[in-house]
Amino acid sequence: RSRGLGDVYKRQGDDSAEFVVEDLPLGGYDVWIEAEGLRSKRHAVLLTRGSSSPYMILQLSRMGFIDGYVVRDGGAPAEDLLVGLEPIPAGVRREARTRPDGSYRFDNVEDGEYRLHFGPAASPLVPARDLYFRAPSLRFPEITLPATADLLIHSQDASGAMLADVTVSGFGAQGGRIEVTTGADGKAWARHLLPGLYRLRASAPDGRRTRESFEVTLEDGQECWLILR
C-alpha cells in the first residue's frame, strides 16, 4: 500500500514539516514524498502490533533535467529519434523523441547513474552511453548517428483507396526496426533506418493485412506502397 505527500497534506490540512497518517490497517507500506522539483526515496515500513507507530525521517533531494542533441551522418539534425533513459542498475525506462532541431530532454530526473539509448530498444543505432547525473542539469555530448535513411510508407486497399490507422512493423536484416501507424492520408514516415532488406507486416483495424519485403538504401525519397486485402 502507498500514500503520497499530497494525500497526507489533504488529511492534515496544514503545511507542517511533520505529518501523521492515522487509522491505517496493520501491514506493509511504501512511504515517500513528492513535491515540485523534489522527491524522496521510497522507504518500506511494516506496521505490526508491536510497532504500530513508527517514526520515519524522509530526506528530499532536488530533481533536474538531462538534455542533448543528436545529428545524422553529415551533420543534419536527427528529428523524431527515440531516446531512452534507464536508471542503473535497474529501473523504469523513460523515453522521449528528438525535436526538429535534434534536441531531446528528460525532466524530473533524480541524482544517480543512468544509461542513454538511441533508437529502438531492440535495435539501437549506437552503443548505449552511461552517465552520472547530479541536479540541477546535465548537457550530454552530441551524438552522431551512422548513415541511415527515411522511408515514406503508403497503405491502401485493393481499389487504391488510402487506409488510415494501419499498423506497420518490421525488422531489417542488418539491424533496424520499423514501428509506425499511418495517418488519415494513409501515410507514415519510418525514420533513421539502417540500409538493408526489411520484412514488413501491416494490419488495418478492419482485419485486412499484408506482408511485404522492401530494400532500404541510403538514397533520398524512398517510398513503399503496401496493399492490404
Stockholm file with secondary structure:
# STOCKHOLM 1.0

chainA/1-229         RSRGLGDVYKRQGDDSAEFVVEDLPLGGYDVWIEAEGLRSKRHAVLLTRGSSSPYMILQLSRMGFIDGYVVRDGGAPAEDLLVGLEPIPAGVRREARTRPDGSYRFDNVEDGEYRLHFGPAASPLVPARDLYFRAPSLRFPEITLPATADLLIHSQDASGAMLADVTVSGFGAQGGRIEVTTGADGKAWARHLLPGLYRLRASAPDGRRTRESFEVTLEDGQECWLILR
#=GR chainA/1-229 SS CEECHHHHHHHHCSCCSCCCCCSCCSEEEEECCEETTEECCCEEEEEBTTBSSCCCCCCCEECEEEEEEEECTTSCBCTTCEEEEEESSSCCCEEEECCTTSEEEEEEECSEEEEEEESCTTSCSSCCEEEEECTTEEECCCEECCSCEEEEEEEEETTSCBCSSCEEEEEETTSCEEEEECCTTSEEEEEEECSEEEEEEEECTTSCEEEEEEEECSCSSEEEEEEEC
#=GC SS_cons         CEECHHHHHHHHCSCCSCCCCCSCCSEEEEECCEETTEECCCEEEEEBTTBSSCCCCCCCEECEEEEEEEECTTSCBCTTCEEEEEESSSCCCEEEECCTTSEEEEEEECSEEEEEEESCTTSCSSCCEEEEECTTEEECCCEECCSCEEEEEEEEETTSCBCSSCEEEEEETTSCEEEEECCTTSEEEEEEECSEEEEEEEECTTSCEEEEEEEECSCSSEEEEEEEC
//
